[in-house]
Amino acid sequence: MRAFADAARLRFDVFLPLALAPPLRFLARRAMGASFASPILRCRRAGGKRVDWVAAPMPPAKISIVLTVFNGARFVGRAVDSVVRQSVRDLELIVWDDGSQDASLAVVRAHAGSDPRVRVVAGSHRGVAGALAAGHALARGTYVGYLDHDDWLAPTALAETAAVLDASPTVGMVYTDYVNVTAAARRLGLGARCAIPYSRERLLGDFMTYHFRLLRATTLRAAGGIRTRFEQCADYDLALRVSEITDVAHVARPLYFHRRHRDSVSWRQQREQREAAARAIGEALDRRGLSPAWRLEVSEAGVFTLVSRRPRRRRSCYGRREGRKDAT
């Protein structure tokens, strides 16, 4: 009672924000499905007179989704909607705006509304890999995934992939099938990579773990995170490193919608993407001790081939065609 009387003597305009704002945030997060192990407010006495009202820290969400956007106002709204409307509610969406010069920020904020699970960062321009690294550095979830700003997730994508990680402690990354769609969102069918079976060795030539991927945060850190020097293929470089330290699982269901259009980075920077992928494969060969036996050849058409260094055993090992977004 004495603590209550002390608190009552605080000025109204100071007490109201302190006392009411945290419970309102608590109720909002509860409505979104988050769980809390500690009370929002704690009363702490200092010197027997002063009462401090302290908001308990917001617990991290189970799943963090990172979405980066640069001048993507045309498509980013649907991407945001697809995350906040997931069947799994215990999540956070981190949107890193990479210095957009269009209405991307306004579109993101309009679609996020007052949802407390969405964090929007208006960053300076860092490029694709730099923005990815900055967004992932903010992730607090147990599991972490990435969504391109012009794509979107199926409503159960997070539930189905998180269930695999929940049930399989040795699996550090899970990926799904994806559907190619046009700029106008017309479905074109499953992506060609969905038919390629996963193996750590074949990943050297075929990026079958394309979309959607969900990783344990511990696996992401152990693999070294996003490396910004792989500007056009940071995701592929990460997948190669992850495959070397953990088991990878595949959910053979189309839970990701991959938009193909001429404004995409994959379409506009085909040569740069090929060169970056070749460097990522070369480093993977070095890490795995395979460089003395195999070397990589890349054709102008974008076919990646591993060739034996032994003259009498010169043959293709694995190959893939890298190219614009509508060739995937």
C-alpha positions in Angstrom: 0.0 0.0 0.0 2.8 2.4 0.8 4.4 1.7 -2.6 1.1 2.5 -4.2 0.7 5.7 -2.3 4.2 6.7 -3.3 3.4 6.0 -7.0 0.2 8.0 -6.7 2.1 11.1 -5.8 4.0 11.1 -9.1 2.9 13.7 -11.6 0.0 12.5 -13.8 1.7 13.3 -17.1 4.8 11.2 -16.1 3.0 8.3 -14.4 0.5 7.7 -17.2 3.0 6.9 -20.0 5.1 4.8 -17.7 2.3 2.8 -16.2 0.0 2.4 -19.2 2.3 2.1 -22.2 4.1 -1.2 -21.1 0.8 -3.0 -20.4 -0.6 -1.9 -23.7 2.5 -3.3 -25.4 2.0 -6.4 -23.4 -1.6 -6.9 -24.5 -0.7 -6.2 -28.1 2.1 -8.8 -28.0 -0.3 -11.3 -26.3 -2.8 -10.8 -29.0 -0.2 -11.7 -31.6 0.5 -15.0 -29.8 3.7 -14.2 -27.9 4.3 -15.6 -24.5 5.7 -13.8 -21.5 7.5 -15.4 -18.5 7.8 -12.2 -16.4 5.5 -9.4 -15.5 5.6 -6.2 -17.5 6.1 -3.9 -14.5 8.3 -4.4 -11.5 8.2 -2.1 -8.5 11.6 -1.4 -7.0 12.1 0.6 -3.8 15.1 2.9 -3.5 16.0 4.4 -0.1 12.5 3.5 1.2 10.9 6.5 -0.6 11.3 6.4 -4.4 9.3 4.0 -6.5 10.6 3.2 -10.0 8.3 1.6 -12.6 10.4 -0.5 -14.9 9.1 -2.2 -18.1 10.3 -5.8 -18.2 12.2 -6.6 -21.5 10.2 -7.8 -24.4 11.1 -11.4 -25.0 12.6 -12.3 -28.4 10.3 -13.9 -31.0 10.8 -17.5 -32.0 11.3 -16.7 -35.7 12.9 -13.7 -37.3 12.3 -12.8 -40.9 14.6 -10.4 -42.6 13.3 -8.4 -45.6 15.5 -5.9 -47.4 14.2 -3.5 -50.0 15.7 -0.9 -52.3 13.3 1.0 -54.5 10.8 -1.8 -54.3 7.5 0.0 -53.6 5.8 -1.8 -56.4 6.0 -5.2 -54.8 7.1 -4.9 -51.1 3.6 -4.6 -49.7 2.6 -8.1 -50.6 5.9 -9.4 -49.1 5.1 -7.7 -45.7 1.5 -9.0 -45.8 2.7 -12.5 -46.3 4.8 -12.4 -43.1 2.4 -10.7 -40.7 -0.4 -13.1 -41.9 1.5 -16.3 -41.2 -0.2 -19.0 -39.3 2.6 -18.8 -36.8 2.2 -15.7 -34.7 5.4 -15.7 -32.6 7.6 -13.9 -35.1 9.3 -10.7 -35.8 9.7 -9.0 -39.2 12.8 -6.9 -39.7 12.5 -4.6 -42.7 15.7 -2.9 -43.8 15.1 -0.1 -46.3 18.4 0.3 -48.1 18.2 4.0 -48.8 15.2 3.7 -51.2 14.4 6.8 -53.3 10.8 5.7 -54.0 7.9 5.1 -51.7 9.1 1.8 -50.3 9.2 3.0 -46.7 5.7 4.4 -46.9 4.4 1.2 -48.4 6.1 -0.9 -45.7 4.7 1.2 -42.9 1.2 1.2 -44.4 1.2 -2.6 -44.6 2.8 -3.1 -41.2 0.3 -0.8 -39.6 0.6 -0.9 -35.8 1.8 -4.5 -35.7 4.4 -4.5 -32.9 6.2 -7.5 -34.5 7.4 -5.4 -37.4 10.6 -3.3 -37.1 11.4 -0.9 -39.9 14.9 0.5 -40.3 15.5 3.4 -42.7 19.1 2.6 -43.5 21.7 4.2 -45.7 22.4 2.4 -49.0 24.8 -0.6 -48.4 24.0 -2.8 -51.4 22.4 -6.2 -51.4 24.8 -8.1 -49.2 25.4 -5.1 -46.9 21.7 -4.7 -46.3 21.3 -8.4 -45.7 24.1 -8.4 -43.1 22.6 -5.4 -41.4 19.2 -6.9 -41.2 20.4 -10.2 -39.9 22.4 -8.5 -37.2 19.1 -7.2 -35.8 17.5 -10.6 -35.7 16.7 -12.0 -32.2 14.8 -15.1 -33.0 15.8 -18.7 -32.4 15.2 -19.3 -36.2 16.1 -16.9 -38.9 14.9 -16.6 -42.5 15.1 -14.2 -45.4 12.5 -13.0 -47.9 13.1 -11.0 -51.1 11.1 -7.9 -51.2 9.4 -8.8 -54.5 8.4 -12.4 -53.4 6.0 -13.7 -50.8 5.5 -16.6 -48.5 2.6 -19.1 -48.4 0.6 -18.7 -45.1 2.0 -21.9 -43.5 5.7 -21.5 -44.7 7.0 -20.7 -41.2 4.9 -23.2 -39.4 6.0 -26.1 -41.7 9.7 -25.2 -41.7 9.9 -24.4 -38.0 8.3 -27.8 -37.2 11.2 -29.5 -38.9 13.8 -27.6 -36.9 11.7 -28.3 -33.7 11.7 -32.0 -34.3 15.2 -32.5 -35.6 18.0 -31.1 -33.4 20.7 -32.1 -35.9 19.1 -30.1 -38.7 20.5 -26.6 -38.9 18.7 -25.4 -42.1 15.5 -26.4 -43.8 14.4 -25.3 -47.3 11.2 -25.6 -49.4 10.1 -25.8 -53.0 9.1 -22.5 -54.7 6.7 -21.4 -57.4 7.8 -19.1 -60.2 5.3 -16.2 -60.8 5.3 -13.3 -63.3 5.6 -9.7 -62.3 1.7 -9.6 -62.3 1.7 -12.6 -59.9 0.5 -15.2 -62.4 1.7 -18.6 -61.5 4.1 -20.4 -63.9 4.8 -23.6 -62.0 7.5 -25.0 -59.8 11.0 -23.7 -60.2 13.4 -26.0 -62.0 15.7 -26.3 -58.9 12.9 -28.1 -57.0 13.6 -31.3 -58.9 17.2 -31.4 -57.9 17.8 -33.7 -54.9 19.9 -32.2 -52.1 23.4 -33.3 -51.4 26.3 -31.3 -50.0 28.5 -32.3 -53.0 25.9 -31.4 -55.6 25.3 -28.0 -54.0 28.7 -27.1 -55.4 27.1 -27.0 -58.8 23.3 -26.7 -58.2 21.7 -24.2 -55.8 18.8 -26.4 -55.0 18.4 -24.8 -51.5 17.1 -21.7 -53.2 13.9 -20.6 -51.5 12.6 -20.6 -48.8 15.3 -21.3 -46.2 14.9 -21.2 -42.4 18.0 -21.5 -40.3 18.8 -21.9 -36.6 20.4 -18.7 -35.4 23.2 -20.7 -33.9 23.9 -22.3 -37.2 23.9 -18.9 -38.9 26.5 -17.6 -36.5 28.6 -20.8 -36.6 28.8 -20.5 -40.4 30.0 -17.0 -40.2 26.8 -15.1 -41.1 26.4 -13.0 -44.3 29.6 -12.2 -46.0 29.3 -8.8 -47.7 32.0 -9.4 -50.3 29.7 -11.8 -52.1 27.4 -9.0 -53.2 25.4 -10.8 -55.8 25.3 -14.3 -54.2 25.4 -13.9 -50.4 22.7 -16.4 -50.0 24.4 -19.1 -52.1 27.7 -18.5 -50.3 26.0 -18.9 -46.9 24.2 -22.1 -48.1 27.5 -23.6 -49.1 29.1 -22.9 -45.7 26.0 -24.1 -43.8 26.1 -27.4 -45.7 29.6 -28.0 -44.4 28.6 -27.8 -40.7 25.1 -29.2 -40.3 22.4 -31.4 -41.7 20.0 -29.9 -44.2 16.3 -30.9 -44.6 13.9 -30.4 -47.5 10.2 -29.7 -47.3 8.9 -30.7 -50.7 6.0 -28.3 -50.7 5.7 -25.0 -52.7 5.7 -22.5 -49.8 7.5 -19.6 -51.5 6.4 -17.5 -54.5 9.4 -16.3 -56.6 8.6 -13.3 -58.8 10.5 -13.0 -62.1 10.8 -9.6 -63.7 13.3 -7.4 -65.5 13.9 -5.1 -62.6 15.4 -7.8 -60.4 19.0 -7.9 -59.4 19.3 -11.4 -60.9 18.2 -10.1 -64.3 20.2 -6.9 -64.3 23.5 -8.3 -62.9 23.9 -11.7 -64.6 27.6 -11.5 -65.2 28.4 -10.2 -61.8 26.3 -12.9 -60.2 28.1 -15.6 -62.2 31.5 -14.3 -61.1 30.5 -14.1 -57.4 29.1 -17.6 -57.5 32.3 -18.9 -59.1 34.3 -17.3 -56.2 32.0 -18.9 -53.6 32.4 -22.3 -55.2 36.2 -21.8 -55.4 36.4 -21.0 -51.7 34.1 -24.0 -50.9 36.5 -26.3 -52.8 39.4 -24.9 -50.8 37.6 -25.4 -47.5 36.7 -28.9 -48.4 40.2 -29.8 -49.5 39.0 -30.5 -53.1 41.0 -27.9 -55.0 43.9 -30.2 -55.7 41.6 -32.7 -57.4 39.0 -30.4 -59.0 38.8 -27.1 -60.7 35.8 -25.0 -61.8 35.0 -24.0 -65.3 32.3 -21.4 -66.1 31.0 -21.0 -69.6 29.6 -17.8 -71.1 26.2 -19.4 -71.1 26.5 -19.6 -67.3 27.1 -23.4 -67.0 29.2 -24.3 -63.9 31.3 -27.5 -64.3 33.7 -29.1 -62.0 36.5 -30.8 -63.9 39.1 -33.3 -62.7 42.7 -32.1 -62.7 43.9 -35.5 -63.6 44.3 -35.7 -67.4 42.9 -39.2 -67.8 40.0 -38.5 -65.6 38.9 -35.2 -67.1 35.2 -35.2 -66.9 32.3 -33.1 -65.7 31.3 -33.5 -62.1 28.4 -31.2 -61.5 27.0 -28.3 -63.6 24.4 -25.7 -63.4 23.1 -22.8 -65.4 23.1 -19.5 -63.6 21.3 -16.6 -65.1 18.4 -14.2 -65.0 15.6 -14.7 -62.6 13.2 -16.2 -65.2 15.7 -19.0 -65.9 15.3 -20.5 -62.5 
